[in-house]
């Protein structure tokens, strides 16, 4: 019995020791597992933070909405439906009237209507070219394609010496801001111009570029929320450098001691300065006097009341530009606006006007002396011009610097204008709802007729839904138009420069088209900072 009890005690002790050993090992393994789990979590958190940091420092690609090519019914525009209806009625009348010979006699009518409806020319049906051609013929017969300034006959005081419909523009000098405001009595707008300086965007790191793009989006959102802005224009132009900057630097930092090195350096600056070019950027703000009629009456009415309301918008825009790291150098006065207008029509004297600060400072003489418009070009004082329209923006995802091939093209004198037309929130919402209803009804009509849904139509509908989502999220809706004006001393050089700009636009994933039949109107919108539209 004693032996049996001793054996039992030894077994119990062995089991207790084994259980303790197993518990210690389990606890140790649990500690190691917990530590490894914490380490894995720490590594994952660090990698997540690194991914977030790297994501925040990278540019976000974007995509533009497609240009809507949807018609009123079955993809046909109003003009196409009219010509198609005329041809169809003629065909039916001939068929029921006796068929046979009547169909042959009426064939020129309904065949011509069918050709006008469906045959495209330069990407547009022939019937859509009829208004442009008819307006061109009317202007050519009335002598409106030629402009010659009347030197002897003076112009009314305060009116700008510009050709065409811009002859009605008037100058107003604001006594408080000292800015030159351009009043259009027919369109009821008041425009002011601000020059902006900024660092080279392409030389910034991706994180800084992303931040500046976001800040510029806030500037556009500020313009949309105002409700009183008719147009915002961003004009970027290349100018022949007069060499005044290099000359000023040499006069301040150089040592003109008559030595061989100083003489050679001065001659080099004198020769190389005028051969260069510089970039200038202006932002034009146009007030809609009809929309802001109540505020204008409160401010005193008339042009002074409109100027007071516009000053409020100028202050808001200046603050928004500074928050976007853009430096407004001030609102331009009459002399600076006159130099811009004269340089656009007469590029040969641009460097001279910049070198001599007191020449060309009068708006009454800032316009051109002679203008001749042709079907695809414009001839002014010392240059030929051609205006291109950015008909298609990039359809795929691109980064914010996609226009670098166009803006950084060297050896070409050109101006690129981005015209933003803000829409009120209620108007944008109605327009989006109308587009949705039209897309859905067209899809139902195509389904009943057994037509296959096109990918481009689906993409346009997705763009409408994206605009609705952006509007619901509080963003503004703007219509953007891009125009590029190319200038050259001769017609051959103009064609070469235009071809180079078209190739640069292809590199930027954009499609451009020459605005034939309306070059004069398009030039005022593309090369002048007056918030004009085509």
C-alpha positions as a Python dict, from the first residue, in 0.01 Angstrom:
ca = {
    (1, 'X'): (0, 0, 0),
    (2, 'X'): (277, 241, 88),
    (3, 'X'): (449, 163, -241),
    (4, 'X'): (126, 222, -429),
    (5, 'X'): (65, 556, -254),
    (6, 'X'): (428, 664, -332),
    (7, 'X'): (384, 576, -697),
    (8, 'X'): (63, 781, -711),
    (9, 'X'): (237, 1083, -551),
    (10, 'X'): (526, 1064, -800),
    (11, 'X'): (279, 1043, -1094),
    (12, 'X'): (87, 1349, -964),
    (13, 'X'): (409, 1548, -929),
    (14, 'X'): (521, 1453, -1281),
    (15, 'X'): (183, 1554, -1425),
    (16, 'X'): (195, 1886, -1237),
    (17, 'X'): (549, 1957, -1363),
    (18, 'X'): (447, 1873, -1720),
    (19, 'X'): (139, 2097, -1697),
    (20, 'X'): (352, 2382, -1563),
    (21, 'X'): (607, 2336, -1841),
    (22, 'X'): (335, 2331, -2107),
    (23, 'X'): (170, 2644, -1957),
    (24, 'X'): (499, 2832, -1952),
    (25, 'X'): (571, 2737, -2313),
    (26, 'X'): (221, 2839, -2417),
    (27, 'X'): (251, 3170, -2237),
    (28, 'X'): (590, 3232, -2396),
    (29, 'X'): (459, 3145, -2742),
    (30, 'X'): (157, 3370, -2683),
    (31, 'X'): (385, 3656, -2588),
    (32, 'X'): (598, 3599, -2895),
    (33, 'X'): (288, 3578, -3113),
    (34, 'X'): (147, 3897, -2964),
    (35, 'X'): (478, 4073, -3012),
    (36, 'X'): (502, 3954, -3371),
    (37, 'X'): (143, 4061, -3432),
    (38, 'X'): (220, 4405, -3290),
    (39, 'X'): (528, 4424, -3508),
    (40, 'X'): (325, 4326, -3812),
    (41, 'X'): (67, 4590, -3729),
    (42, 'X'): (340, 4849, -3687),
    (43, 'X'): (497, 4758, -4018),
    (44, 'X'): (156, 4769, -4186),
    (45, 'X'): (79, 5108, -4032),
    (46, 'X'): (416, 5241, -4139),
    (47, 'X'): (366, 5112, -4493),
    (48, 'X'): (15, 5258, -4497),
    (49, 'X'): (147, 5595, -4387),
    (50, 'X'): (417, 5575, -4650),
    (51, 'X'): (158, 5491, -4915),
    (52, 'X'): (-59, 5780, -4802),
    (53, 'X'): (240, 6012, -4803),
    (54, 'X'): (344, 5896, -5149),
    (55, 'X'): (-14, 5922, -5274),
    (56, 'X'): (-46, 6278, -5142),
    (57, 'X'): (276, 6377, -5319),
    (58, 'X'): (161, 6246, -5658),
    (59, 'X'): (-49, 6423, -5917),
    (60, 'X'): (-408, 6317, -5965),
    (61, 'X'): (-503, 6255, -6328),
    (62, 'X'): (-821, 6410, -6464),
    (63, 'X'): (-1051, 6378, -6764),
    (64, 'X'): (-1257, 6640, -6947),
    (65, 'X'): (-1619, 6599, -7042),
    (66, 'X'): (-1680, 6511, -7404),
    (67, 'X'): (-1819, 6767, -7646),
    (68, 'X'): (-2185, 6679, -7682),
    (69, 'X'): (-2272, 6585, -8038),
    (70, 'X'): (-2620, 6460, -7962),
    (71, 'X'): (-2896, 6607, -8178),
    (72, 'X'): (-3260, 6683, -8114),
    (73, 'X'): (-3392, 6353, -8253),
    (74, 'X'): (-3194, 6041, -8343),
    (75, 'X'): (-2870, 6236, -8342),
    (76, 'X'): (-2992, 6497, -8593),
    (77, 'X'): (-2974, 6869, -8524),
    (78, 'X'): (-3252, 7119, -8591),
    (79, 'X'): (-3103, 7223, -8926),
    (80, 'X'): (-3071, 6859, -9033),
    (81, 'X'): (-3429, 6786, -8934),
    (82, 'X'): (-3552, 7087, -9136),
    (83, 'X'): (-3368, 6985, -9454),
    (84, 'X'): (-3467, 6622, -9405),
    (85, 'X'): (-3831, 6725, -9360),
    (86, 'X'): (-3826, 6935, -9677),
    (87, 'X'): (-3678, 6649, -9875),
    (88, 'X'): (-3922, 6396, -9728),
    (89, 'X'): (-4228, 6613, -9798),
    (90, 'X'): (-4110, 6672, -10155),
    (91, 'X'): (-4060, 6299, -10208),
    (92, 'X'): (-4401, 6211, -10064),
    (93, 'X'): (-4578, 6476, -10271),
    (94, 'X'): (-4414, 6350, -10589),
    (95, 'X'): (-4494, 5990, -10503),
    (96, 'X'): (-4863, 6049, -10437),
    (97, 'X'): (-4897, 6302, -10716),
    (98, 'X'): (-4817, 6058, -10990),
    (99, 'X'): (-4478, 5902, -10916),
    (100, 'X'): (-4282, 5828, -11233),
    (101, 'X'): (-4186, 6157, -11394),
    (102, 'X'): (-4268, 6363, -11085),
    (103, 'X'): (-4010, 6167, -10886),
    (104, 'X'): (-3754, 6241, -11157),
    (105, 'X'): (-3846, 6610, -11172),
    (106, 'X'): (-3830, 6649, -10795),
    (107, 'X'): (-3512, 6442, -10760),
    (108, 'X'): (-3281, 6746, -10745),
    (109, 'X'): (-3472, 6878, -10443),
    (110, 'X'): (-3482, 6569, -10223),
    (111, 'X'): (-3134, 6453, -10333),
    (112, 'X'): (-2995, 6795, -10242),
    (113, 'X'): (-3172, 6783, -9905),
    (114, 'X'): (-3030, 6439, -9835),
    (115, 'X'): (-2680, 6559, -9928),
    (116, 'X'): (-2712, 6865, -9705),
    (117, 'X'): (-2830, 6649, -9418),
    (118, 'X'): (-2578, 6366, -9418),
    (119, 'X'): (-2266, 6458, -9617),
    (120, 'X'): (-2001, 6596, -9376),
    (121, 'X'): (-1743, 6863, -9458),
    (122, 'X'): (-1457, 6912, -9208),
    (123, 'X'): (-1644, 6709, -8947),
    (124, 'X'): (-1976, 6897, -8980),
    (125, 'X'): (-2279, 6839, -9205),
    (126, 'X'): (-2309, 7074, -9501),
    (127, 'X'): (-2629, 7225, -9366),
    (128, 'X'): (-2447, 7349, -9055),
    (129, 'X'): (-2200, 7538, -9277),
    (130, 'X'): (-2479, 7737, -9441),
    (131, 'X'): (-2508, 8006, -9166),
    (132, 'X'): (-2131, 8062, -9167),
    (133, 'X'): (-2112, 8086, -9547),
    (134, 'X'): (-2417, 8310, -9575),
    (135, 'X'): (-2289, 8546, -9306),
    (136, 'X'): (-1950, 8557, -9477),
    (137, 'X'): (-2108, 8642, -9814),
    (138, 'X'): (-2322, 8911, -9655),
    (139, 'X'): (-2019, 9073, -9492),
    (140, 'X'): (-1812, 9048, -9810),
    (141, 'X'): (-2079, 9219, -10020),
    (142, 'X'): (-2117, 9493, -9758),
    (143, 'X'): (-1745, 9566, -9738),
    (144, 'X'): (-1720, 9454, -9373),
    (145, 'X'): (-1411, 9240, -9432),
    (146, 'X'): (-1192, 9548, -9472),
    (147, 'X'): (-1112, 9806, -9206),
    (148, 'X'): (-915, 10125, -9256),
    (149, 'X'): (-879, 10383, -8983),
    (150, 'X'): (-998, 10728, -9070),
    (151, 'X'): (-710, 10947, -8968),
    (152, 'X'): (-879, 11282, -9029),
    (153, 'X'): (-1216, 11203, -8874),
    (154, 'X'): (-1178, 11181, -8492),
    (155, 'X'): (-1352, 10914, -8290),
    (156, 'X'): (-1592, 10996, -8005),
    (157, 'X'): (-1417, 11063, -7677),
    (158, 'X'): (-1391, 10752, -7459),
    (159, 'X'): (-1448, 10499, -7740),
    (160, 'X'): (-1183, 10245, -7826),
    (161, 'X'): (-1029, 10262, -8174),
    (162, 'X'): (-1104, 9898, -8259),
    (163, 'X'): (-1262, 9748, -8572),
    (164, 'X'): (-1593, 9570, -8613),
    (165, 'X'): (-1842, 9535, -8333),
    (166, 'X'): (-1575, 9636, -8079),
    (167, 'X'): (-1601, 9997, -8194),
    (168, 'X'): (-1883, 10040, -7942),
    (169, 'X'): (-1656, 9960, -7643),
    (170, 'X'): (-1601, 10251, -7406),
    (171, 'X'): (-1330, 10331, -7157),
    (172, 'X'): (-1399, 10412, -6791),
    (173, 'X'): (-1122, 10504, -6549),
    (174, 'X'): (-1211, 10405, -6197),
    (175, 'X'): (-1102, 10683, -5960),
    (176, 'X'): (-1054, 10453, -5661),
    (177, 'X'): (-869, 10152, -5804),
    (178, 'X'): (-705, 10351, -6089),
    (179, 'X'): (-797, 10061, -6317),
    (180, 'X'): (-917, 10085, -6675),
    (181, 'X'): (-1264, 9932, -6712),
    (182, 'X'): (-1402, 9846, -7055),
    (183, 'X'): (-1779, 9893, -7089),
    (184, 'X'): (-1980, 9713, -7356),
    (185, 'X'): (-2321, 9888, -7370),
    (186, 'X'): (-2477, 9627, -7601),
    (187, 'X'): (-2377, 9320, -7400),
    (188, 'X'): (-2412, 9512, -7069),
    (189, 'X'): (-2074, 9403, -6932),
    (190, 'X'): (-1790, 9581, -6752),
    (191, 'X'): (-1444, 9424, -6786),
    (192, 'X'): (-1121, 9478, -6597),
    (193, 'X'): (-778, 9321, -6655),
    (194, 'X'): (-519, 9203, -6401),
    (195, 'X'): (-163, 9091, -6475),
    (196, 'X'): (-48, 8781, -6284),
    (197, 'X'): (299, 8641, -6223),
    (198, 'X'): (365, 8284, -6116),
    (199, 'X'): (655, 8036, -6096),
    (200, 'X'): (714, 7780, -6368),
    (201, 'X'): (454, 7509, -6305),
    (202, 'X'): (646, 7232, -6480),
    (203, 'X'): (950, 7287, -6257),
    (204, 'X'): (759, 7226, -5933),
    (205, 'X'): (749, 6889, -5759),
    (206, 'X'): (431, 6679, -5800),
    (207, 'X'): (301, 6755, -5452),
    (208, 'X'): (329, 7130, -5505),
    (209, 'X'): (167, 7101, -5847),
    (210, 'X'): (-126, 6911, -5698),
    (211, 'X'): (-168, 7174, -5427),
    (212, 'X'): (-164, 7457, -5680),
    (213, 'X'): (-417, 7281, -5902),
    (214, 'X'): (-649, 7239, -5605),
    (215, 'X'): (-606, 7607, -5515),
    (216, 'X'): (-689, 7713, -5871),
    (217, 'X'): (-1004, 7501, -5848),
    (218, 'X'): (-1103, 7706, -5542),
    (219, 'X'): (-1053, 8025, -5744),
    (220, 'X'): (-1292, 7899, -6013),
    (221, 'X'): (-1540, 7788, -5746),
    (222, 'X'): (-1528, 8141, -5600),
    (223, 'X'): (-1615, 8284, -5941),
    (224, 'X'): (-1908, 8041, -5977),
    (225, 'X'): (-2053, 8125, -5635),
    (226, 'X'): (-2061, 8497, -5710),
    (227, 'X'): (-2347, 8478, -5959),
    (228, 'X'): (-2260, 8821, -6102),
    (229, 'X'): (-1961, 8725, -6318),
    (230, 'X'): (-2032, 8693, -6689),
    (231, 'X'): (-1690, 8568, -6806),
    (232, 'X'): (-1345, 8494, -6666),
    (233, 'X'): (-1062, 8491, -6922),
    (234, 'X'): (-707, 8364, -6874),
    (235, 'X'): (-476, 8490, -7151),
    (236, 'X'): (-122, 8355, -7185),
    (237, 'X'): (84, 8511, -7464),
    (238, 'X'): (441, 8511, -7588),
    (239, 'X'): (606, 8843, -7659),
    (240, 'X'): (939, 8933, -7818),
    (241, 'X'): (1173, 9032, -7538),
    (242, 'X'): (1304, 9384, -7570),
    (243, 'X'): (1615, 9305, -7367),
    (244, 'X'): (1531, 9568, -7106),
    (245, 'X'): (1557, 9310, -6826),
    (246, 'X'): (1910, 9209, -6922),
    (247, 'X'): (2009, 9572, -6971),
    (248, 'X'): (1875, 9667, -6629),
    (249, 'X'): (2057, 9376, -6465),
    (250, 'X'): (2386, 9476, -6634),
    (251, 'X'): (2344, 9838, -6531),
    (252, 'X'): (2289, 9736, -6168),
    (253, 'X'): (2535, 9448, -6127),
    (254, 'X'): (2782, 9493, -6414),
    (255, 'X'): (3111, 9679, -6414),
    (256, 'X'): (3146, 9894, -6724),
    (257, 'X'): (3516, 9967, -6683),
    (258, 'X'): (3597, 9969, -7054),
    (259, 'X'): (3778, 9638, -7045),
    (260, 'X'): (3756, 9381, -7323),
    (261, 'X'): (3537, 9149, -7113),
    (262, 'X'): (3294, 9425, -7014),
    (263, 'X'): (3264, 9551, -7372),
    (264, 'X'): (3204, 9202, -7511),
    (265, 'X'): (2944, 9123, -7244),
    (266, 'X'): (2759, 9449, -7312),
    (267, 'X'): (2753, 9379, -7686),
    (268, 'X'): (2626, 9026, -7622),
    (269, 'X'): (2341, 9158, -7407),
    (270, 'X'): (2252, 9415, -7671),
    (271, 'X'): (2233, 9150, -7943),
    (272, 'X'): (2081, 8858, -7752),
    (273, 'X'): (1819, 9054, -7558),
    (274, 'X'): (1578, 9137, -7843),
    (275, 'X'): (1617, 8786, -7989),
    (276, 'X'): (1453, 8622, -7689),
    (277, 'X'): (1090, 8595, -7588),
    (278, 'X'): (895, 8613, -7266),
    (279, 'X'): (558, 8494, -7140),
    (280, 'X'): (288, 8721, -6997),
    (281, 'X'): (-33, 8612, -6825),
    (282, 'X'): (-342, 8822, -6763),
    (283, 'X'): (-676, 8743, -6600),
    (284, 'X'): (-981, 8939, -6715),
    (285, 'X'): (-1299, 8968, -6510),
    (286, 'X'): (-1629, 9067, -6670),
    (287, 'X'): (-1930, 9180, -6466),
    (288, 'X'): (-2280, 9101, -6589),
    (289, 'X'): (-2461, 9431, -6533),
    (290, 'X'): (-2803, 9277, -6596),
    (291, 'X'): (-2761, 9014, -6325),
    (292, 'X'): (-2613, 9266, -6081),
    (293, 'X'): (-2875, 9535, -6156),
    (294, 'X'): (-3005, 9548, -5796),
    (295, 'X'): (-2657, 9581, -5647),
    (296, 'X'): (-2569, 9849, -5903),
    (297, 'X'): (-2876, 10054, -5810),
    (298, 'X'): (-2785, 10020, -5443),
    (299, 'X'): (-2433, 10144, -5517),
    (300, 'X'): (-2560, 10456, -5693),
    (301, 'X'): (-2657, 10333, -6038),
    (302, 'X'): (-2500, 10388, -6374),
    (303, 'X'): (-2144, 10311, -6464),
    (304, 'X'): (-2019, 10430, -6123),
    (305, 'X'): (-2244, 10186, -5943),
    (306, 'X'): (-2130, 9907, -6172),
    (307, 'X'): (-1767, 10000, -6101),
    (308, 'X'): (-1835, 9982, -5726),
    (309, 'X'): (-1986, 9633, -5760),
    (310, 'X'): (-1697, 9525, -5982),
    (311, 'X'): (-1447, 9646, -5722),
    (312, 'X'): (-1599, 9401, -5474),
    (313, 'X'): (-1548, 9117, -5720),
    (314, 'X'): (-1192, 9240, -5786),
    (315, 'X'): (-1109, 9225, -5415),
    (316, 'X'): (-1255, 8875, -5385),
    (317, 'X'): (-1064, 8752, -5688),
    (318, 'X'): (-738, 8909, -5567),
    (319, 'X'): (-767, 8729, -5232),
    (320, 'X'): (-845, 8401, -5405),
    (321, 'X'): (-547, 8438, -5639),
    (322, 'X'): (-310, 8507, -5352),
    (323, 'X'): (-437, 8203, -5165),
    (324, 'X'): (-355, 8002, -5480),
    (325, 'X'): (7, 8129, -5470),
    (326, 'X'): (-50, 8351, -5773),
    (327, 'X'): (86, 8705, -5754),
    (328, 'X'): (-141, 8973, -5903),
    (329, 'X'): (79, 9270, -5994),
    (330, 'X'): (-218, 9504, -6003),
    (331, 'X'): (-516, 9594, -6215),
    (332, 'X'): (-407, 9743, -6544),
    (333, 'X'): (-454, 10110, -6623),
    (334, 'X'): (-539, 10268, -6960),
    (335, 'X'): (-177, 10284, -7074),
    (336, 'X'): (-106, 9917, -7004),
    (337, 'X'): (-427, 9802, -7175),
    (338, 'X'): (-339, 10020, -7474),
    (339, 'X'): (4, 9855, -7505),
    (340, 'X'): (-155, 9507, -7501),
    (341, 'X'): (-404, 9601, -7775),
    (342, 'X'): (-138, 9765, -7991),
    (343, 'X'): (103, 9472, -7950),
    (344, 'X'): (-168, 9224, -8056),
    (345, 'X'): (-246, 9404, -8383),
    (346, 'X'): (111, 9523, -8451),
    (347, 'X'): (357, 9267, -8306),
    (348, 'X'): (655, 9434, -8476),
    (349, 'X'): (642, 9730, -8236),
    (350, 'X'): (581, 9527, -7919),
    (351, 'X'): (946, 9528, -7816),
    (352, 'X'): (976, 9901, -7890),
    (353, 'X'): (670, 9983, -7680),
    (354, 'X'): (811, 9786, -7390),
    (355, 'X'): (1155, 9942, -7421),
    (356, 'X'): (1015, 10297, -7425),
    (357, 'X'): (766, 10309, -7142),
    (358, 'X'): (584, 10623, -7260),
    (359, 'X'): (497, 10524, -7616),
    (360, 'X'): (160, 10382, -7715),
    (361, 'X'): (-11, 10468, -7388),
    (362, 'X'): (-329, 10614, -7537),
    (363, 'X'): (-635, 10395, -7590),
    (364, 'X'): (-763, 10632, -7858),
    (365, 'X'): (-474, 10531, -8086),
    (366, 'X'): (-418, 10173, -7966),
    (367, 'X'): (-620, 10004, -8236),
    (368, 'X'): (-500, 9887, -8578),
    (369, 'X'): (-461, 10105, -8884),
    (370, 'X'): (-572, 9838, -9131),
    (371, 'X'): (-737, 9496, -9101),
    (372, 'X'): (-819, 9255, -9384),
    (373, 'X'): (-1008, 8935, -9315),
    (374, 'X'): (-993, 8633, -9543),
    (375, 'X'): (-1168, 8298, -9517),
    (376, 'X'): (-899, 8137, -9302),
    (377, 'X'): (-662, 8419, -9199),
    (378, 'X'): (-649, 8774, -9070),
    (379, 'X'): (-409, 9045, -9192),
    (380, 'X'): (-331, 9336, -8958),
    (381, 'X'): (-70, 9610, -8947),
    (382, 'X'): (251, 9403, -8942),
    (383, 'X'): (147, 9038, -8915),
    (384, 'X'): (-73, 8757, -9038),
    (385, 'X'): (-290, 8575, -8783),
    (386, 'X'): (-476, 8245, -8766),
    (387, 'X'): (-705, 8137, -8482),
    (388, 'X'): (-750, 7773, -8379),
    (389, 'X'): (-1031, 7638, -8163),
    (390, 'X'): (-967, 7354, -7919),
    (391, 'X'): (-1260, 7142, -8036),
    (392, 'X'): (-1173, 6835, -7826),
    (393, 'X'): (-1001, 6828, -7490),
    (394, 'X'): (-826, 6506, -7378),
    (395, 'X'): (-1069, 6215, -7365),
    (396, 'X'): (-837, 5996, -7157),
    (397, 'X'): (-690, 6059, -6814),
    (398, 'X'): (-421, 6329, -6826),
    (399, 'X'): (-218, 6523, -6569),
    (400, 'X'): (-257, 6899, -6509),
    (401, 'X'): (52, 6989, -6713),
    (402, 'X'): (-78, 6835, -7034),
    (403, 'X'): (-73, 7172, -7219),
    (404, 'X'): (304, 7208, -7180),
    (405, 'X'): (379, 7119, -7548),
    (406, 'X'): (158, 7409, -7660),
    (407, 'X'): (251, 7666, -7398),
    (408, 'X'): (625, 7596, -7410),
    (409, 'X'): (661, 7598, -7787),
    (410, 'X'): (954, 7822, -7880),
    (411, 'X'): (1007, 8039, -8183),
    (412, 'X'): (632, 8090, -8235),
    (413, 'X'): (441, 8402, -8142),
    (414, 'X'): (105, 8287, -8013),
    (415, 'X'): (-164, 8366, -7758),
    (416, 'X'): (-376, 8108, -7580),
    (417, 'X'): (-701, 8212, -7421),
    (418, 'X'): (-914, 8008, -7182),
    (419, 'X'): (-1263, 8155, -7153),
    (420, 'X'): (-1465, 8040, -6850),
    (421, 'X'): (-1839, 8105, -6846),
    (422, 'X'): (-1976, 8029, -6498),
    (423, 'X'): (-2327, 7894, -6456),
    (424, 'X'): (-2552, 7955, -6159),
    (425, 'X'): (-2633, 7651, -5951),
    (426, 'X'): (-3005, 7653, -6035),
    (427, 'X'): (-2936, 7703, -6405),
    (428, 'X'): (-2674, 7426, -6405),
    (429, 'X'): (-2914, 7190, -6225),
    (430, 'X'): (-3189, 7257, -6483),
    (431, 'X'): (-2946, 7206, -6769),
    (432, 'X'): (-2822, 6876, -6625),
    (433, 'X'): (-3179, 6750, -6567),
    (434, 'X'): (-3267, 6843, -6926),
    (435, 'X'): (-2966, 6653, -7058),
    (436, 'X'): (-3053, 6347, -6849),
    (437, 'X'): (-3410, 6341, -6976),
    (438, 'X'): (-3293, 6380, -7336),
    (439, 'X'): (-3036, 6101, -7303),
    (440, 'X'): (-3289, 5863, -7144),
    (441, 'X'): (-3557, 5941, -7402),
    (442, 'X'): (-3311, 5897, -7689),
    (443, 'X'): (-3198, 5565, -7545),
    (444, 'X'): (-3559, 5447, -7520),
    (445, 'X'): (-3626, 5557, -7878),
    (446, 'X'): (-3320, 5372, -8006),
    (447, 'X'): (-3423, 5061, -7813),
    (448, 'X'): (-3770, 5066, -7974),
    (449, 'X'): (-3614, 5101, -8318),
    (450, 'X'): (-3366, 4820, -8249),
    (451, 'X'): (-3053, 5037, -8273),
    (452, 'X'): (-2739, 4939, -8086),
    (453, 'X'): (-2623, 5167, -7806),
    (454, 'X'): (-2309, 5356, -7904),
    (455, 'X'): (-2012, 5380, -7666),
    (456, 'X'): (-1979, 5755, -7723),
    (457, 'X'): (-2342, 5810, -7619),
    (458, 'X'): (-2283, 5607, -7303),
    (459, 'X'): (-1972, 5813, -7227),
    (460, 'X'): (-2166, 6139, -7271),
    (461, 'X'): (-2434, 6016, -7033),
    (462, 'X'): (-2170, 5922, -6775),
    (463, 'X'): (-2025, 6272, -6807),
    (464, 'X'): (-2367, 6418, -6732),
    (465, 'X'): (-2397, 6199, -6423),
    (466, 'X'): (-2050, 6306, -6310),
    (467, 'X'): (-2143, 6672, -6351),
    (468, 'X'): (-2456, 6614, -6143),
    (469, 'X'): (-2250, 6447, -5870),
    (470, 'X'): (-2000, 6734, -5869),
    (471, 'X'): (-2278, 6991, -5852),
    (472, 'X'): (-2440, 6805, -5564),
    (473, 'X'): (-2105, 6798, -5383),
    (474, 'X'): (-2089, 7179, -5395),
    (475, 'X'): (-1861, 7236, -5692),
    (476, 'X'): (-1929, 7491, -5963),
    (477, 'X'): (-2008, 7425, -6327),
    (478, 'X'): (-1828, 7624, -6597),
    (479, 'X'): (-1822, 7618, -6973),
    (480, 'X'): (-1463, 7629, -7096),
    (481, 'X'): (-1354, 7737, -7443),
    (482, 'X'): (-993, 7727, -7562),
    (483, 'X'): (-862, 7947, -7844),
    (484, 'X'): (-509, 7972, -7982),
    (485, 'X'): (-401, 8268, -8196),
    (486, 'X'): (-85, 8225, -8405),
    (487, 'X'): (96, 8525, -8556),
    (488, 'X'): (377, 8554, -8810),
    (489, 'X'): (526, 8826, -9036),
    (490, 'X'): (446, 8642, -9363),
    (491, 'X'): (179, 8402, -9480),
    (492, 'X'): (425, 8116, -9536),
    (493, 'X'): (566, 8153, -9186),
    (494, 'X'): (211, 8162, -9051),
    (495, 'X'): (123, 7830, -9214),
    (496, 'X'): (442, 7671, -9076),
    (497, 'X'): (376, 7805, -8725),
    (498, 'X'): (12, 7693, -8736),
    (499, 'X'): (118, 7342, -8839),
    (500, 'X'): (366, 7334, -8549),
    (501, 'X'): (96, 7441, -8301),
    (502, 'X'): (-140, 7174, -8435),
    (503, 'X'): (127, 6909, -8382),
    (504, 'X'): (190, 7038, -8030),
    (505, 'X'): (-183, 7014, -7960),
    (506, 'X'): (-179, 6652, -8078),
    (507, 'X'): (103, 6583, -7828),
    (508, 'X'): (-119, 6741, -7560),
    (509, 'X'): (-405, 6500, -7655),
    (510, 'X'): (-614, 6789, -7790),
    (511, 'X'): (-784, 6841, -8123),
    (512, 'X'): (-779, 7184, -8288),
    (513, 'X'): (-973, 7328, -8579),
    (514, 'X'): (-927, 7656, -8765),
    (515, 'X'): (-1224, 7890, -8726),
    (516, 'X'): (-1279, 7968, -9092),
    (517, 'X'): (-1519, 8242, -9190),
    (518, 'X'): (-1495, 8415, -8851),
    (519, 'X'): (-1128, 8494, -8801),
    (520, 'X'): (-1182, 8859, -8702),
    (521, 'X'): (-1424, 8780, -8421),
    (522, 'X'): (-1215, 8483, -8308),
    (523, 'X'): (-898, 8696, -8298),
    (524, 'X'): (-1054, 8946, -8058),
    (525, 'X'): (-1148, 8658, -7827),
    (526, 'X'): (-814, 8477, -7851),
    (527, 'X'): (-559, 8761, -7848),
    (528, 'X'): (-727, 9047, -7658),
    (529, 'X'): (-801, 9042, -7281),
    (530, 'X'): (-1153, 9181, -7322),
    (531, 'X'): (-1361, 8872, -7233),
    (532, 'X'): (-1505, 8844, -7584),
    (533, 'X'): (-1678, 8527, -7700),
    (534, 'X'): (-1716, 8368, -8042),
}
